[in-house]
Amino acid sequence: MSASHAAERPMSPEERKVIVASSLGTVFEWYDFYLYGSLAAVIGANFFSQFPESTRNIFALLAFAAGFLVRPFGALVFGRLGDLVGRKYTFLITIVIMGASTFIVGILPTSDQIGIIAPIILIILRMLQGLALGGEYGGAATYVAEHAPHGKRGFYTSFIQVTATAGLFLSLLVILAAQSAVGDEAFRAWGWRIPFLVSILLLGVSVWIRLQMEESPAFKKMKEEGSGSKAPISEAFGQWRNAKVALLALLGLVMGQAVVWYTGQFYALFFMGQVLKVDPFTTNMLIAWSLLLGSGGFIFFGWLSDKIGRKPIILGGCLIAALTYFPLFKLMSAEANPDLARAHQTISVQVVVDKASCSFQFNPTGTARFTQPCDVAKAALARASVNYTVEEAAPGTVAGVRIQGAAPIMADSPTFARDLGAALTAAGYPAASNPSVVRMSSAVDIFREQPAVLIGILTLLVIYVTMVYGPIAAALVELFPTRIRYTSMSLPYHIGNGWFGGLLPATSFAMIAQTGDVYYGLWYPVVIALITVVIGTFFVPETKDRDIFATENDARAVREAAARQ
C-alpha cells in the first residue's frame, strides 16, 4: 500500500483498538500519578504526623518530588526492555506496577498505626510510580506510532498526548466526588483513600485491554530481520551520532514543551491558589473547565502537524507562550483578586537588609531550611503574595520589612509574622476574607465576568499546552531508529518533563522570593521556551515525512544500491 493511499484511508478497527488501549491505560497511569500531587497535604497529615506541620509538609513534598526525579531512570530501565523484548509487554508491566503501587497507597496503614514504616513504604511506592511512568509514555507513544499509517502519525499519537490532561481531569473529578460524598472531615480522615482504591478497577480494565493487543509491526519486522540492538542504552547514548540526536531532542523540543505544559496546567493552578489566594474548589473548577474546553487542541494540532510539520507548531507554541505569559498572568491577577492586584501597584514594601545575609531559596525537594532573618522575611512576603524590593543596608544589618515608609518590622522578632500580617492589612493588602476574590458557588457558576474571563485565560494557556504537546510524541518517535527508539525517546522526554518541568514550581518560588516580584517566576518558562525555539529552529530536523518502518537492513540496502550505481 502506498504512503499516499495509507494517509487517505480511514482508521481501521484494529488501529482504533490500538489507540484506545494505549490511551486508556496511559490516562489511568497519569490519574494514579496526579492523585498524590492533589492530595499531598492530606497524605502528609496521615503519613508524617509524627513531625511538626512545617516538617510534615516538607516530607510530603519530598515524596511527591521523588516520583518526578526517578522518571528518567524508569525511561532507561523500561526503554531498554522495550527495545529488547517488545513494546506490548513492557508497557503492560509498567501499568501493573503503577496501578498496584497506587492501590497499596489506598490500603497502607498510617504512621499513627505502624510508625516510621508507613512513610518509608509510601516513598518507595512513589518511586515505583515514577519508574513506571518513565517507561509507560515511551511505550505507548512508540506502540501507537508504529501502528499508524504514514501521514497520520501526528494525528494518531495525539490521542496519547490527551492522556496527561485527561488523567489530571479524572483525578480532580474523583477527588471532588469523594469529598462531596463523605464530607470534608471524613475525607481528611479516611475518604482520601477512595480515589486510590478506585484505581484497581481502572487497572483491571487496562490490563484486560492490553492483553488483547499484538506487538507493533515495526518491532516485528526488526525482529524478523534480526536487526535489533543487543545493547540499546549504550547504542543510544554511548555513540555520539545517536546521543547527539537525543540531546537536540531534549534542548530543541522537549525542554520548551515541558515548561509550557507545566506553566499552563500546574503553575497556573499554583499561581491562582498560592499567589492570588483563590479557594481550592474555585481553583480546581476553573482549571477543570479550561481543560474541558481546550483539550481538543491536542488532536487538532497533532492532525495539523501531519500537514505542515511538527516543528512549526511546537516551536510556534513555545514562542507565543513566551511572548504572552506576562500579560496573561497579570490579567489573571486583576480578574481573580482585584484588591491584591491593586495593592501590588500602590503599596510600597521594602526588605531593608545586608544583602550578603540572604540566600537563594531554591528548594526542589522541600528539605532545605532557610532560617536567616532575611530569608524568613522574604519567604513570609512571598507566601503573602506581596510585591517588594530589597534595599541594601550596612553590613551586619538584621533584615526588617518597611511598609509605606514606616519603621521596619524586624524579622528576628518573635512576633514578626503577626506584626507583619497586621501591618500589611493596615496598609491596604487584602485580608483572607477579601470579598473581591473570585469564588464559584458550584461547578456551573461560570456565567459571571470573573469566572468567565478566568476560564478564557486558562483555556488559552491550555491551548498553548496542546500546541507544544500534541505533536511531540510523533516528533520524538520519528527522530530515532526502531532498534533504539523506545530507549532514545523516553530519556529526553522524561528529563525534560520530570526535571525541567517538575522543578518549575520550586524554581519559580525561589525567583519570586529572591526578587520580590510575584511575576518574576515566569521568567523561568519564558527563557527556557525561547532557548528551545532557537535550538529547535536551527538544529532539529523536520521529521513528518520520515519512514519510521525502515530498519537498519533497509538503510543498508539503500546505501549498497547507491554504491553500485
Buried (B, 14 or more C-beta within 10 A) or exposed (E): EEEEEEBEEEBEEEBEBBBEBBBBBBBBBBBBBBBBBBBBBBBBBBBBBBBEEEBBBBBBBBBBBBBBBBBBBBBBBBBBBBBBBBBBBBBBBBBBBBBBBBBBBBEBEBBEEEEEEBBEBBBBBBBBBBBBBBBBBBBBBBBBBBBBBBBBBBBBBBBBBBBBBBBBBBBBBBBBEBBEEBEEEEBBBEBBBBBBBBBBEBBEEBBEBBEEBEBBEBBEBBBEEEBBBEEBBBBBBEEEEBBEBBBBBBBBBBBBBBBBBBBBBBBBBBBBBBBBBBBBBBBBBBBBBBBBBBBBBBBBBBBBBBEBBBBBBBBBBBBBBBEBBBEBBBBBBBBBBBBBBBBBEEBEBBBBBBBEBBBEBBBBBBEEEBEBBBBBBBBBBBBBBBBBEBBEBEEEBBBBBBBEEEEBBBBEBEEBBEBBBEBBEEBEBBEEEBEBBBEBEEEEBBEEEBBEBBBBBBBBBBBBBBBBBBBBBBBBBBBBBBBBBBBBBBBBBBBBBBBBBBBBBBBBBBBBBBBBBBBBBBBBBBEBBBBBBBBBEEEBBBBBEBEBBBBBBBEEEEEEEEEEE
